[in-house]
Amino acid sequence: MESIKSKNLTMILIGVGIVIFMSTLDSSIVTVALPVLSKALHTNMSLINWVVTLYLIVMSTTLMIFGKLGDKYGKIKFFKWGTILFVVSSALCALSVSWLTLILARSLQALGAAMTMATSNGIIVEVFPDDRRGQALGWMGSFVSLGGIIGPSIGGILLNFFPWHIIFWLNVPIGFIAAFLLFKYLPSDLDKKYPSASFDLWGSLLLIVGFTSLFIGILLSQQLGWSDWRIISLTLIGLILMALLYRYETKQNEPILPVSLFKNKWFSVQLLACFLVFIVDFFFDVIAPFYLQNAREFSPLFSGFFLLIFPVVQLFVAPISGSLADKHDPFKITLVGLAIISFGQIFYVLSGLNNTVLIFAFGAAMAGLGNGLFHSPNNVLVMSNVAEKDYGSAGSVYSLARTVGMVVGSAMSTTLLFGSMSLIKGTRVKSYLASDPQLFIDGMHFTFGLSCVISIILLAGIYFWHKKATSK
């Protein structure tokens, strides 16, 4: 086993990383293609939005289930099955001729993505030795963040030159390369299995129904508004079912939601930090295209390349951060990352209609630097504070926190942006007003100002928590 690991670790990392990148990419790349899909498949925007919504719902509601099944039957086995399902369903998406067939194919694609995302961190922790684990987890964090942030940019660039099918066909050859690497260099006999006597069926059902209700409420709030009775009802039902799930799981011997992990304060605090950072990141993901294309009137192609600043900087920094986390205190590195993220938000607030766009670019670069420094050691801190038998469950909880952070960040930024614009205008504003670009800038300043406050509170909060926890 040792000889296999030392010889093939790089190939394993590339194979796993490619799949995770594609899984995360497909949660965001489709958003930019929705108008094209609506026209091509002859359906309205309300229905076509489910191409994105259903992917996020299916993936999020099944992450915990696949994490538990991975611990029980083998993470590598589930990762490989998930990769094959993802690649095949991507081809089915590209071949879709109607809204319904695309939705069904996207559901299968989301299941494949969930199988891989729920087990990836556990595989890395189990296969990689201690002196390379932090760097490997750093790369994994980069692949996840890169996929989420880079999606709209890649989608916009591709759609400038190819039909909509390209965003799904792209996964097929790349996916086959990843599958080849996985089957060649990641044998299933490396799997560590922790069989349990039973499967938590009722907990799984509560999880699926509760998260589905909550996610539909959050995602549709962007169209209907938070005051709509349907949004309020769905959100409340979801929260009630989540509370019932937590109460139910505390009494189970083999819970689908590993509530015992949350008793570990290091695990819980770092998980919360990851969740909040992803919320802040997706403020940028939602607002930056409006600023560049609408307010500053740059072309979609230029905007697409501009938006690459954030993920490209992060991609180069994250492995370095992971290596540092293997040799130094990872908590201190996360603090530096959070400080830089907070600092970068200031430059978004300083950006306007007439000053140089380089100010906004510098903010994006700072965000990439800060995220690159934060996510690798944060990943190390989360996974190093759980027992070996819980690696799959812990990895799926971590993936769920990232996904929920993306969804909440998208919904929250939209709500704050148009809510603040409505307050300033004195009437409800639901979209960008070409006749009043300064109104958008004022709303953007308010929204990014709040994301800066969130970052600073998070930085101060975990610093003082750590100081108190280590002084005991």
C-alpha positions in Angstrom: 0.0 0.0 0.0 2.9 2.4 0.8 4.6 1.7 -2.5 1.3 2.4 -4.4 0.8 5.7 -2.5 4.3 7.0 -3.0 4.2 6.2 -6.7 0.8 7.3 -7.7 -0.3 10.1 -5.3 0.0 12.9 -7.9 -2.2 10.9 -10.4 -4.7 10.2 -7.7 -4.9 13.9 -6.8 -5.3 14.9 -10.4 -8.1 12.3 -11.0 -10.0 13.2 -7.9 -9.5 16.9 -8.4 -10.8 16.9 -12.0 -14.0 15.2 -10.9 -14.6 17.6 -8.0 -13.9 20.6 -10.2 -16.4 19.4 -12.8 -19.0 18.6 -10.1 -18.7 22.1 -8.6 -18.4 23.8 -12.0 -21.7 22.4 -13.1 -23.5 24.1 -10.2 -22.6 27.5 -11.6 -21.7 27.2 -15.3 -25.3 26.6 -16.4 -26.6 29.9 -14.9 -25.1 32.0 -17.8 -26.7 29.6 -20.3 -30.3 29.9 -19.0 -31.5 32.5 -21.5 -30.1 30.4 -24.4 -31.6 27.2 -23.0 -34.9 28.8 -22.5 -35.0 29.8 -26.2 -33.6 26.6 -27.5 -35.9 24.3 -25.5 -39.0 26.6 -26.0 -39.8 27.1 -22.4 -40.0 30.1 -20.0 -37.4 31.4 -17.6 -39.3 30.2 -14.5 -39.2 26.6 -15.7 -35.7 26.7 -17.1 -34.4 28.0 -13.7 -35.0 24.5 -12.4 -32.0 23.3 -14.4 -29.9 25.0 -11.8 -32.2 24.7 -8.8 -32.8 21.0 -9.0 -29.1 20.2 -9.4 -28.3 22.1 -6.2 -31.3 20.5 -4.3 -30.5 16.9 -5.4 -26.8 17.3 -4.7 -27.3 18.9 -1.3 -30.0 16.5 0.0 -28.0 13.4 -0.8 -24.5 14.4 0.3 -24.9 13.2 3.8 -26.4 9.9 2.6 -23.5 9.1 0.3 -21.0 10.2 2.9 -22.5 7.6 5.3 -22.7 4.9 2.6 -19.1 5.6 1.7 -18.0 5.0 5.3 -20.0 1.8 5.3 -19.2 0.3 1.8 -16.1 2.1 0.7 -15.4 5.7 -0.4 -13.3 4.9 -3.4 -16.0 2.6 -4.8 -18.7 5.3 -4.4 -16.4 7.9 -5.9 -15.8 5.8 -9.0 -19.5 5.0 -9.4 -20.3 8.7 -9.0 -17.7 9.7 -11.6 -19.2 7.3 -14.2 -22.7 8.5 -13.4 -21.7 12.1 -13.7 -20.0 11.6 -17.1 -22.9 9.6 -18.6 -25.5 12.0 -17.4 -23.5 14.9 -18.8 -23.8 13.3 -22.2 -27.6 12.9 -21.6 -27.8 16.6 -20.7 -26.1 17.5 -24.0 -28.5 15.2 -25.9 -31.6 16.6 -24.3 -34.3 17.8 -26.7 -36.8 19.1 -24.1 -37.0 20.8 -20.7 -38.2 17.6 -19.1 -35.4 15.4 -20.4 -32.8 18.0 -19.4 -34.2 18.2 -15.9 -34.1 14.4 -15.5 -30.6 14.2 -16.8 -29.5 17.0 -14.5 -30.9 15.1 -11.5 -28.8 12.1 -12.4 -25.8 14.4 -12.9 -26.4 15.8 -9.4 -26.5 12.3 -7.9 -23.1 11.6 -9.4 -21.7 14.9 -8.2 -23.0 14.2 -4.6 -21.4 10.7 -4.6 -18.0 12.2 -5.5 -18.2 15.3 -3.3 -19.3 13.3 -0.2 -16.3 11.0 -0.4 -13.5 13.0 -1.9 -12.1 14.5 1.3 -12.2 11.2 3.1 -10.3 9.6 0.3 -7.6 12.2 0.4 -7.2 12.0 4.2 -7.0 8.2 4.1 -4.7 7.8 1.1 -2.2 10.7 1.6 0.5 10.6 4.2 0.7 13.2 7.0 3.4 15.3 5.3 1.4 15.7 2.1 -2.1 15.7 3.4 -2.4 19.5 3.9 -1.1 20.3 0.4 -3.5 17.7 -1.1 -6.5 19.1 0.8 -5.3 22.6 -0.3 -5.6 21.5 -3.9 -9.1 20.0 -3.2 -10.2 23.3 -1.7 -8.9 25.1 -4.8 -10.8 22.8 -7.2 -14.1 23.3 -5.3 -13.7 27.1 -5.0 -12.4 27.4 -8.6 -15.4 25.4 -9.9 -17.9 27.5 -8.1 -16.4 30.9 -9.0 -15.1 30.2 -12.5 -18.4 28.7 -13.9 -20.0 31.9 -15.2 -16.7 33.0 -16.7 -16.1 29.8 -18.6 -19.8 29.5 -19.6 -19.8 33.0 -21.0 -16.6 32.5 -23.0 -17.7 29.1 -24.4 -21.2 30.4 -25.4 -19.6 33.2 -27.4 -18.2 30.5 -29.8 -20.3 27.3 -29.4 -24.0 26.1 -29.0 -25.3 25.5 -25.4 -24.5 21.8 -25.6 -20.8 22.5 -25.2 -21.2 23.2 -21.4 -22.3 19.6 -21.0 -20.2 17.9 -23.7 -17.1 19.4 -22.1 -17.5 17.0 -19.1 -17.4 13.9 -21.2 -13.8 13.7 -22.5 -12.4 15.3 -19.3 -14.5 12.9 -17.3 -13.1 9.9 -19.2 -9.6 11.0 -18.5 -10.3 11.4 -14.8 -12.0 7.9 -14.7 -9.0 6.4 -16.4 -6.7 7.9 -13.8 -8.9 6.7 -11.0 -9.3 3.1 -12.2 -5.6 2.9 -12.9 -4.0 4.6 -9.9 -6.7 4.4 -7.2 -7.5 0.7 -6.6 -10.6 -0.2 -4.5 -8.5 -2.4 -2.2 -7.2 0.9 -0.6 -10.8 1.4 0.7 -11.3 1.5 4.4 -14.8 0.3 5.3 -16.6 0.7 8.6 -19.7 -1.5 8.4 -22.6 -0.7 10.7 -25.6 -2.8 11.6 -28.3 -0.5 10.2 -29.1 2.4 7.8 -30.9 5.5 9.2 -33.9 5.5 6.8 -36.1 7.9 8.7 -33.3 10.3 9.3 -32.5 10.2 5.5 -36.1 11.0 4.7 -36.3 13.9 7.1 -33.0 15.2 5.7 -34.2 15.0 2.1 -37.6 16.6 2.7 -36.3 19.2 5.1 -33.4 20.4 2.9 -35.6 20.3 -0.3 -38.2 22.5 1.4 -35.5 24.9 2.7 -33.6 25.1 -0.5 -36.6 25.7 -2.7 -37.7 28.5 -0.3 -34.2 30.1 -0.4 -33.7 29.7 -4.2 -37.2 30.9 -5.2 -37.0 33.9 -2.8 -34.9 35.6 -5.5 -37.9 35.5 -7.9 -40.9 35.8 -5.5 -39.4 37.8 -2.7 -39.1 36.9 1.0 -42.5 38.3 1.9 -44.3 35.8 -0.4 -46.4 33.3 1.7 -45.0 30.3 -0.3 -41.4 31.3 0.5 -42.2 31.8 4.2 -44.1 28.5 4.4 -41.3 26.5 2.6 -38.6 28.0 4.7 -40.4 27.5 8.0 -41.2 23.8 7.1 -37.6 23.2 6.2 -36.3 24.8 9.4 -38.8 22.8 11.5 -37.9 19.5 9.8 -34.2 20.3 10.3 -34.8 20.9 14.0 -36.7 17.6 14.2 -33.9 15.8 12.3 -31.3 17.0 14.8 -33.4 15.9 17.8 -34.1 12.5 16.2 -30.5 11.9 15.2 -29.3 12.5 18.8 -31.1 9.3 19.7 -29.8 7.1 16.9 -26.8 4.8 17.1 -25.9 5.2 13.4 -27.3 8.7 12.5 -27.3 9.9 8.9 -26.4 13.3 10.3 -23.4 12.8 12.5 -24.5 15.1 15.4 -21.7 13.9 17.6 -19.2 15.7 15.3 -20.8 19.1 16.2 -19.9 18.5 19.9 -16.3 19.0 18.7 -15.9 22.8 18.9 -12.9 22.9 16.6 -14.8 21.0 13.9 -18.0 23.2 14.4 -16.1 26.5 14.4 -14.1 25.8 11.3 -17.2 24.5 9.6 -19.0 27.7 10.4 -16.1 29.7 9.1 -16.1 27.8 5.8 -19.8 28.4 5.4 -19.6 32.1 6.0 -16.6 32.5 3.7 -18.5 30.8 0.9 -21.4 33.2 1.5 -19.1 36.2 1.2 -17.5 34.7 -2.0 -20.8 34.4 -3.7 -21.6 38.0 -3.1 -18.9 38.6 -5.6 -20.1 35.9 -7.9 -23.5 37.4 -8.2 -22.8 41.1 -8.2 -19.5 41.3 -10.3 -21.2 40.4 -13.6 -23.8 43.1 -13.1 -21.1 45.7 -12.3 -18.9 44.8 -15.2 -21.5 44.2 -18.0 -24.3 46.5 -17.0 -22.8 49.4 -15.0 -19.4 49.6 -16.7 -20.7 48.3 -20.1 -17.9 45.8 -20.7 -18.5 43.0 -23.2 -19.4 39.5 -21.8 -16.1 38.1 -23.2 -14.0 40.8 -21.4 -16.1 40.3 -18.2 -15.6 36.5 -18.4 -11.8 36.9 -18.5 -11.9 39.6 -15.8 -13.8 37.3 -13.5 -11.0 34.8 -13.8 -8.7 37.0 -11.6 -10.2 35.7 -8.3 -10.0 31.9 -9.1 -6.7 32.0 -10.9 -5.0 33.8 -7.9 -6.6 31.3 -5.6 -5.5 28.4 -7.7 -1.8 29.4 -7.4 -1.9 30.3 -3.7 -3.9 27.3 -2.3 -1.2 24.6 -2.7 1.4 26.8 -1.1 -1.0 27.4 1.8 -1.6 23.7 2.0 2.2 23.0 2.3 2.5 25.7 5.0 -0.4 24.0 6.9 1.6 20.8 6.9 4.6 22.5 8.6 3.0 25.4 10.6 -0.1 26.2 12.7 -3.0 26.0 10.2 -5.2 28.1 12.4 -2.9 31.1 12.1 -2.9 30.8 8.3 -6.7 30.8 8.2 -6.6 34.1 10.2 -4.2 35.7 7.7 -6.6 34.5 4.9 -9.6 36.0 6.6 -7.8 39.3 7.2 -7.0 39.6 3.4 -10.5 38.6 2.4 -11.9 41.4 4.7 -9.3 43.9 3.3 -10.3 43.0 -0.3 -13.9 43.8 0.2 -13.0 47.4 0.8 -11.9 47.8 -2.8 -15.3 46.6 -4.0 -16.9 49.4 -2.0 -14.5 51.9 -3.4 -15.4 50.9 -7.0 -17.8 53.1 -9.0 -18.9 54.2 -12.4 -16.1 56.5 -13.3 -12.9 55.4 -11.5 -10.6 52.8 -12.9 -11.7 49.2 -13.0 -8.3 48.2 -11.6 -9.6 49.0 -8.2 -12.2 46.3 -8.5 -9.6 44.0 -10.1 -7.3 44.5 -7.0 -10.2 43.6 -4.7 -10.8 40.4 -6.7 -7.1 39.5 -6.5 -7.1 40.1 -2.8 -10.2 37.8 -2.5 -8.4 35.1 -4.4 -5.3 35.5 -2.2 -7.3 35.4 1.0 -9.4 32.4 -0.1 -6.3 30.5 -1.3 -4.7 31.0 2.2 -7.9 30.2 4.1 -9.4 27.1 2.5 -6.5 24.7 2.6 -5.7 25.0 6.4 -9.4 25.3 7.1 -9.9 21.9 5.3 -7.0 20.4 7.3 -8.5 21.7 10.6 -11.9 20.2 9.9 -10.7 16.8 8.8 -8.0 16.4 11.4 -10.5 16.8 14.2 -12.6 13.7 13.5 -12.1 10.0 14.0 -11.0 7.9 11.0 -14.3 6.1 10.9 -16.1 9.4 10.4 -14.0 10.7 7.5 -16.8 10.1 5.0 -19.5 11.8 7.1 -17.2 14.7 8.0 -16.3 15.2 4.4 -19.9 15.2 3.3 -20.8 17.7 6.1 -18.0 20.0 4.9 -19.1 19.7 1.3 -22.7 20.5 2.4 -21.5 23.6 4.3 -19.8 24.8 1.1 -22.9 24.1 -1.1 -25.3 25.7 1.3 -22.9 28.7 1.6 -23.0 29.1 -2.2 -26.9 29.0 -2.2 -27.3 31.3 0.8 -24.7 33.7 -0.6 -26.4 34.0 -4.0 -29.9 34.5 -2.4 -28.6 36.9 0.3 -26.6 39.1 -2.1 -29.5 39.4 -4.5 -31.9 40.2 -1.7 -29.6 42.8 -0.2 -28.7 44.3 -3.5 -32.2 44.9 -4.8 -33.6 45.5 -1.3 -31.2 48.4 -0.8 -31.8 49.7 -4.3 -35.6 49.7 -3.5 -35.1 51.6 -0.3 -33.0 54.3 -2.0 -35.4 54.5 -5.0 -38.5 54.5 -2.8 -40.2 51.8 -4.9 -39.6 48.1 -5.5 -36.7 47.4 -7.8 -36.3 43.8 -9.1 -33.6 44.2 -11.8 -30.9 46.5 -13.1 -32.2 49.9 -14.2 -30.2 51.0 -17.2 -31.6 54.5 -16.8 -30.1 54.9 -13.3 -26.7 53.1 -13.1 -25.8 55.0 -9.9 -28.6 53.3 -8.1 -27.0 50.0 -8.7 -23.6 51.3 -7.5 -25.2 52.5 -4.3 -26.8 49.1 -3.8 -23.5 47.4 -4.6 -21.7 49.5 -2.0 -24.2 48.6 0.7 -24.1 44.9 -0.1 -20.3 44.6 -0.3 -20.0 46.8 2.8 -22.1 44.2 4.6 -20.0 41.3 3.3 -17.0 43.2 4.6 -18.6 43.4 8.1 -19.4 39.7 8.0 -15.7 38.9 7.2 -14.4 41.2 10.0 -16.9 39.7 12.5 -15.8 36.2 11.5 -12.1 37.1 11.8 -12.6 38.7 15.3 -14.9 35.9 16.4 -12.7 32.9 15.7 -9.6 34.8 16.9 -11.1 35.5 20.4 -12.7 32.0 20.5 -9.3 30.4 19.8 -7.6 32.6 22.4 -10.2 31.6 25.0 -10.1 27.9 24.1 -6.3 27.6 24.2 -6.0 29.6 27.5 -8.0 26.9 29.4 
